[in-house]
Amino acid sequence: MDRSLAGRPGIGRPSASRGRRTRRSPDGGGGARLAHRPEIGSHRGALWRALSSWARLPAACASLLSRRRRLRITLLALLLASPPLVGGWLWLRHSSLVSVEHVQVSGVHGPEADAIDAALLGAARHMSTLDVHVGALRAAVAPFRVVRDVQVSSSLPHGLHIRVIEQLPVAALAVGSARTAVAADGAVLGAALLSSSLPTVTAGSEPATGEHVHDANLMAALTALGAAPAPFARLIVRAFTGPTGLTLAMRGGLIVYFGDASRPHAKWLSLARVLTDPSSAGASYVDVRLPERPAAGFAAGTGPPTTSAQGASASSSEHAATTESGPAALAAGLVAAGGEPAGQEPSSTGSASSQTTSTSASEASSTASTETPAAAGSETSQAGPSPGG
């Protein structure tokens, strides 16, 4: 029996095909072919590696957490300390330790100054230097049209500084018989801010209080009036658009040709220098359209004063300065105070402004003296309408 089994293939000894599947040939013969399936082994290896990775995951997490122990302790301490810290900060912001006690208000002028101060002080008393409500301060001064904005800075423990940015009236806007105050930026401030010293500008329609005017000629006049230094602002009667552009009628009949609203500070300074020169006494108009070359003109039949008349004009100017009357005296005070009107020239016109500053009064008077009295008179009659025209 052993011999018979040994004679049969695959029986009684290890078979080389163990672990392999046999497949018969398609012709039905008895021969068998071995089929190799390597993908089964590869799938099993990938599955084993995945299971091994998942098995090692808790150990990796534990190692990471152990390395971050200090971080975990810090986070836990912050979580525990957050409620007391937040509560303490909220208590401190509203405590008497930082309550507002000293309020300083700056930038307020005009007849409503006291009322504006009282409104801001009343609103600030309910705040602390760590909890300043700018919106509440703006709401407190909202009824005052003259206030454009407020800026606030606090100083610990009890100080508060409030800077008021105003839009003061620069002209009285006349529409028929109605009059209302208007600011340099075109904001209509209402009739309550009118005063007799405001120059007059006219418009075709009356905008409502709080609105802005948009007419180009009117805005040019308001820009020039807003740049006028205080000594000149009190002498302007009317601003209008004439044949030479923007024209200002001053008290005493003097006409000033501005042309447009460009470089207004340089033009006002040029006008001041011309008026302080004795040779321009009695001029009927001053042309500052080119502030580097201003010109003073005289009415027909008149001319610049002679040398003897200049001495008399100088003495009269000194007398006018003593009595604080007349545009020449105010211009002299402006130049003596520093020669620079309020505000500064825009950066684009800074060089031109410096040229205007360097222009002497003698150059201005020499430019004006080149015009004959007749020619000046004819020019005044063409381009210089009377203040009431």
Buried (B, 14 or more C-beta within 10 A) or exposed (E): EEEEEEEEEEEEEEEEEEEBEEEEEEEEEEEEEEEEEEEEEEEEEEEEEEEEEEEEEEEEEEEEEEEEEEEEEEEEEEEEEEEEEEEEEEEEBEEEBBBBBEBEBEBBEBEBBEEBBEBBBEBBEEBBBBBBBEEEBBEBBEEBBBBBEBEBEBEEBBBBBBBBEBBBBBBBBBEEEEBBBBBBBBBBBBEBBBEEEBBBBBBEEBBEBEEEBEBEBBBBBBBBBBBBBEBBBBBBBBBBBBEBBBBBBBBEEBBBBBBBBBBBBBBBBBBBBBBBBBBBBBBBBBBBBBBBBBBBBBBBEBBBBEEEBBEEBBEBBEEBBEEEEBBBBBBBBBBEEEEBBEEEBEEEBEEBBEBBBEBEBEBBBEBBBEBEBEEBBBBBEEBBBEBEE
